[in-house]
Amino acid sequence: MAIFSRLRCLKSLQRRHFSSILSPNSATPLTSDQKSRAALSLVKSEKNPERILDICRAASLTPECHLDRIVFSVAISKLTESNYFEGIRSFLEELKTRPDLRNERFISHAIVLYGQAGMLDHAVRTFKEMQELGITRSTKCLNALLFSCILAKKYSEVRRIFIDFPKSYGIKPDLDTYNTVIKAFCESGSSSSVYSILAEMDRKGVKPNATSFKTLIAGFYREERSEDVGKVLELMKKHDICTGLSTFNIRIQSLCKLKKSSEAKALLEEMIRRRMKPNAVTFCHLIHGFGKEGNLDEAKRLFTDMVNRGCKPDSDCYFTLVHFLCRGADFDTALQICKESMTKGWVPNFSTMKSLVDGLVSISKVEEAREVIRQIKEKFSKNVDMWDEIEAGLP
């Protein structure tokens, strides 16, 4: 009895300890949503690996919650950067013992997190141990394992697992399985291998979807095989899959990544001729492409055209344009676009804003630089000391 009493006391102390991690100044217990938000904020700023794990334990994370999945991902990324692989292993193995996490969904998520950390051997082991945990191996878990291979950039393992595991474990691949394999082939520079996957899908009666073909289009563009892009567009017609806005956006983005923004703009003009309405994503890809190529006049024209066509720029679009305007020393326009972005509550990152402040000072607009700093400090407590130091150094 004394042993059980001590255990209960220990668990009570742990609960109080974890609770104080998430809300040190609050006597009121946090809701699960408040715990998740507090954990995310703390994990992002924490550098101590053990402290990161304590924060995750305190939040009682579960993959059922979208916000918790983000916390898991950020935590694993930071632990991987710290090379704290033993901590990752012990934490995920510890979670497997939680009764509420003994299910297919958590095991699938654990497999993906192991892949994110580059610990593929542990991902495979987790898949193989499922039966011992009383969980049936499913297509969903197979897909998670294949995706973990992509995260770990072990593309040869995708091929091996895809060929061996369905037969060994009696699992039937579905559309997501094939799309994950297609993604792996395309990311590894073997896009032409996808033709054999499409043939197998046809034999097995699995119909490819728009994602199958858009992934393949992006792969062929990456390999600069434009003739194959044409073949894929024909295949889409054959399968009655519309080559609509999302397909055009993939093509435009791919060309911009290759620094072929003029060709990408020709696709925009083709869309307009076909009476298709481009969206903010279309314009953002083009603005990024022309900005990267140093053609700021075209990037600015596209931004104006986007607004005139009724497309609302998102935060990324504003940040992208301000970044490239600063890089091209067009600080007046960068300030104008930045002000517009800040009225919507969107502030570019520290390095972009510092570049803008330094640029304004270089063209003798010190008061404007001071005003930018004032607004940043009003909105964000983070980096205030750094901005104070920068402000003190202004002429």
N, C-alpha and C positions, 0 to 999 in steps of 0.2 A: 504493500500500500504506500509506503514511504517513497518507493521508486516512482510510482505513478504520480504522486503528489509533486515530486521534484520535477518530473517531465512537464506537468501542467504549468508549474511556475516558470520553467524555462521557456515554454511556448508563449506564455503571457508576456514575459520580458521581451522576447523576440518581436511580438506584435507591436508592443509599445515602442521598441527601438526603431522598427521599420516605419511606424506611423510618424515618428519624430523626424525621420529623414525627409518625408514628402511635405510635411507641414509643421516645421519646428515651432512656429509662433501661434499655432491654432489648437484650441482645446476641443474643437468640434470635429468629429470624424468626417473624413472626406467621402464623397460619393465615388463610385468606380470611375466615372468620367473625369472628375476632378483629380483623382489619383493618376489617371493616364496622362492628363495634360501637365500635371506637375512633374511626372516622371520624364516626359519628353523634354521639357524645358531644362531639367537638371542634367539629363544624360547628354544633351547637346553641349553643355558648358563644362562637364566634368572631365578631368584628365586621368584621375586615379582609376585603374581597371577594376580593383576590388570594390571601390565605391560605386562604380557603374553597375556592377552586379547586385549590390545591396539595394540600389534604387529600383532595379527591375524586380527584385524579390518583393520589395515593399509595395509595389503596384499590383502584384498578383496578376501579371499579364496573361492574356488569353488570345489566341488567333481568331476567336469569334468576333473581336472588336477591331475595326479598321485602324483606329488610333493606336491600339496596342501593337498591331503588326508594324506600324511605323516605328514605335519605340524599340521593338525587337530589332528591326533592321538597322536603325541608327546605332544601337548598342553594339551589335555584332560588328558593324563597320569600324567603330572606334576601338573595340577590343582587337580586331584583326590588325589595325594600324599599329597597335602597341605590341603585336606579336604575342598576345596573351591567349594562346591557343588552348592551354590546359584549363584556363578559366572558362573558356567557351564550352569545352567538352564537359567539365564538371557541372556547369550551370544547366546545359541542355539535358544531360543525363539525370540531374536532380529533378528537372521539370517532368520527366517521364514517370516519376513516382507519384506525382500529384493525381489523385483519383479523378478530378474534373478534366484532366488532360489525357486520360487514357482513351483516346479516340483517333479515328482516321485523320481528322482535320489537323490536330496538333502534330501528329507524327509526320504528316505531309509537310507542315510548316517547319518542323525541326530539320527535316531532310534538306529543305531549301536553305535554311540558315547555315547548315553545315557547308553547303555548296558556296554560299556567299563568303564564308570564311576561308574557302579553298581547302576545306577538310573533307574531300570527297570520299576517302576511305571510311570515314565515320558516317557519311550519308548512306553509303551502300550497306554498311553494317546495320544501321537503323532500319533500313528497308527489310533486310534479311531477318532481323529479330522481331518483326511485327507479330508473327505467330506466337512467340513466347509471351508477348504482352497481351495476348488474347484479342488481337485486332486482325481482321481479314485483309490480306494484301489486295489492293484494288487498282483499277486503271488510274484513278486519281493519284495514288501514291507512286505508281510507275512514272506518271507525267511529272510529278514533283522531283523525282530522282533524275530524270532526263534534263529538267530545267536546272537542277543544281549543278549538273555537268557543264552547262552553258555558263552559269555564273562563275564556276571555277576555271572556265576556259579549257576544259578537258574534252575537246570535240571528238577525239578518237573513242573515248568512253561512251559517248552518245551512241555511236554506231554499234559498239559491242553490246551495250545494254539493250538497245532497240532490237537487235537480232536475237540475243540469247534469253533475256528475261521473260518475254511473253510466253515462250515455249516452256521454260523451266518452271514458271510459277502459274501457268494456266491463266494468263491475263490477256484479254482481248484489247488491242490498241483501238483508240477512238480518234475522232478528228483532232482533238487537242494533242494527242500523242504525235500524230503525223505533222501537225503544224510546228511542234517543238523541234522535231527532227529537221524539218525544212529550215527553221531558224538557225539551227546548229550548222547545217551544211553551208548556208549563205554567209554566216558570220566567219566561217573558217576558210572562205574563198573557194568552196567547192559547189557553187550554185548549180552547175550542170548536172551534178548527182541527183538533184531534185526531180529531174525528169523520170528517173527510175522509181522514185517515191510516188510520184503522181500515177505512174503505171500500176504500182502495187495497190494504191488506193482504189483505182478503177476495178482491179481484180477482186478486191475485198468488199466492194460496194460502199466505200466511204467517199462521199462527195466533197471535193475541196470547196472552200469558201473564199470570200474576198481576201481574208487575212493570208491564206495560203499563197495566193498570187501576188499580193502586195509585198510580202516578205521576199518572194523570189525576184520581183522587179527591183527592189532595193539592192538585193545581192548582185544581180547582173550589172546594175549601174556602178556599184562599188568596184566591180572587176572590169569596168569600162567595156562591157560587151553589149553595146546598144542594139545590135542585130537580134540578140536573144530577147531583149525587152519587147521588140515587135512581135516575136513568136508568142510570148506570154500574153500579150494583149489579145492576140488571136485565140489563144486557148481560153481566155476569159469569155470571149464571145461564144465559143463552142459550148461552154458550161453555163451559158445564160447568166453570167455574172456581170453586172453593170460596171463599166469603167467610168464611174462618176467622180464627184469632187474629191473623195479621199484618195482615189488612185492618182488623180492629177497632183494632189498635194505631195504624195510620196515621190512622184517623178520630179516635181519642182525641187523638193528638198534634196533629193539625190544629186541632181545637176548642180545645185548651189554648193553642195559639199565638195564637188569636183572642180569648183571655181569656173563653172560654165553657166553663170547667172544669166547671160544674154539668151542662151538656149532655154533656160527656165522661164524667162520672161515671155519668150515666144509661145510657150505652153499656156501662160496666162492669157495671152491674146487669143489663142485658139479656143480657150474656155469661153471667153467673152463672145467670140464669133458664134459659138454653139448655143449662146444664150444661157450658159451655165453661170451661176453666181459664185464668184470666189468668196472665201471667208477670211477672217483675220489671220488664220493659220497660214493660208496661201501667201498673204502679203508679208507676214513675219519671216517666213523662209526666204523670200526674195530680199527683204531688207537686210537680213543677216548675210545673205550671199553677196550682195553688192557692197555692203559695209566691209566685209572681209577682203574684198578685192580692191577696196579703197575708192570705190565710185560713190562718194557721198551724195553727189547731186541726184543720182538715180535713186538712192536709198530715201532721200528726203521727198522726191517726187512720188515714190510709191507710198510713203506714209500719208501724204496729202490725198492721194488717189483713194487709198483705203478708207479714210475718214469720209471723203466725198461720196463714196459708194455705200455709206451706211454701216461699214464694218467698225466695230469698236475694238481699238487696240487693247490687248491685255498687258499685264505688268511686264512680262518677258519682252514684249515688243518695244515698250518704252525703254527698258533697261538696255536692250540690244542697240537701239538707235543712239542713246546717250553715250554708251561705251565707244561706239565707232566714231561718233562726232568728236569726242574728246581725243581719241587716237589720231584723228585727222586735223586736230587743232581748230575745229569750228566751235569755239566755246560759247559764242553768242547763241547759236541755235541749240547747242546742248543745254544751256541754261533755260531756254524757253521750253524745250521738251521736258526737262527735268521738273520745272515748276508745275507744268500740266500734270505730270505723273504724280507729284507730291500732293496736289489737290485731291487726288483720288486715294490717297493713303499709301501710295507705292513709292518706296525710296530705293534706288539702286544700291548695290553693295558698297562696302567701305572703300575699296580700291578705286571704283569708278567715281565715287563722290570726291575722294581726295584728288583724283586726276582733274576733276572739274574745278575744284577750289584752287588748285595750283595753276590751272589754265587761266582762270579769271584773274588771278593775281598777275600773271605774266602779261595780260593785256590791260593792266592798270584798272581792273574792276574789283578793287579790294573790298568796297562796301557790299557789293553783290556777293562776294565770297563769304564775308562775315554773316550776311543774312542767310545764306545756304547753311552754314554751320549752326546758326541759331535754330533754324527749323529742324535740323537733324537732331540736335540735342533735346529739343522739345518733344519729339516723337519717340526717341529711343534712349534708354538709360545705358544701353550697352555701348562701349567705346567712348563714353563721355570724357574720360581722362585723356584719351588720345586726341580727341577733338579740341579739348582745352589747350593741350600742348601745341597743336597746329595753329589754333587761333592766336595764342600768345606769340607765335613766331611770324605773324602777318606784319607787313609794313605798317 
